[in-house]
Amino acid sequence: MELDLRTLYPCDLSFFGCTHQPATVFTDLVGYIEAGEIRPVIADTYPLRDLRAAQEAFLSKSHVGKVGILVRE
């Protein structure tokens, strides 16, 4: 694929790329998650009614991990 930068720059476009992985990588990852070998790091969770507080915590960038929203309590 070719890209002419003269098209990208004046139109104020962004270009994002990623590497291609074999199909087994995703399958293996799901297997690790299901086996409990990989677990996400969760910094905190907030009920939906406290969404503003969750956003403020996220924007503070003082956490490590994900900020979760509890839709149902």
C-alpha positions in Angstrom: 0.0 0.0 0.0 1.3 3.5 -0.8 0.5 6.7 0.9 1.2 10.2 -0.4 2.0 12.3 2.6 0.8 15.4 0.7 -2.7 14.0 1.1 -2.3 13.1 4.8 -0.8 16.4 6.0 -3.1 19.1 4.5 -6.3 17.2 5.4 -5.2 17.0 9.0 -5.6 13.2 9.0 -4.1 10.6 11.3 -2.5 7.3 10.3 -2.4 4.4 12.8 -0.8 1.1 12.1 -0.4 -2.2 13.8 1.6 -5.4 13.4 0.0 -8.5 12.0 -0.2 -11.5 14.3 -0.8 -15.1 13.5 -4.4 -16.2 14.2 -3.3 -18.4 17.1 -2.1 -15.4 19.1 -5.7 -14.3 19.9 -6.8 -17.9 20.6 -3.9 -18.4 22.9 -4.6 -15.1 24.7 -8.3 -16.1 25.3 -7.1 -19.4 26.7 -4.7 -17.7 29.2 -7.5 -15.4 30.3 -10.0 -18.3 30.7 -7.4 -20.2 32.7 -6.9 -17.3 35.0 -3.2 -17.0 34.0 -3.7 -13.4 32.8 -5.8 -11.0 34.8 -6.4 -7.3 34.2 -5.2 -4.7 36.7 -8.2 -2.9 38.0 -7.5 0.4 39.8 -11.0 1.1 41.0 -14.7 0.6 40.1 -17.5 3.1 40.3 -21.2 2.7 40.1 -22.8 4.3 37.0 -24.3 7.1 39.2 -20.7 8.2 40.1 -19.5 8.4 36.5 -18.3 11.9 37.0 -16.0 10.8 39.8 -14.7 7.9 37.6 -13.9 10.3 34.8 -12.1 12.6 37.3 -10.1 9.7 38.6 -9.2 8.6 35.1 -8.1 12.1 34.1 -6.0 12.5 37.2 -3.6 9.8 35.8 -2.7 8.8 39.3 -4.0 5.2 39.0 -2.4 2.0 37.7 -4.8 -0.2 35.8 -8.3 0.1 34.5 -11.1 2.2 35.9 -14.4 0.2 35.7 -18.0 1.3 35.7 -20.6 -0.9 37.4 -23.8 -0.7 35.3 -25.8 -2.8 37.7 -25.3 -2.9 41.5 
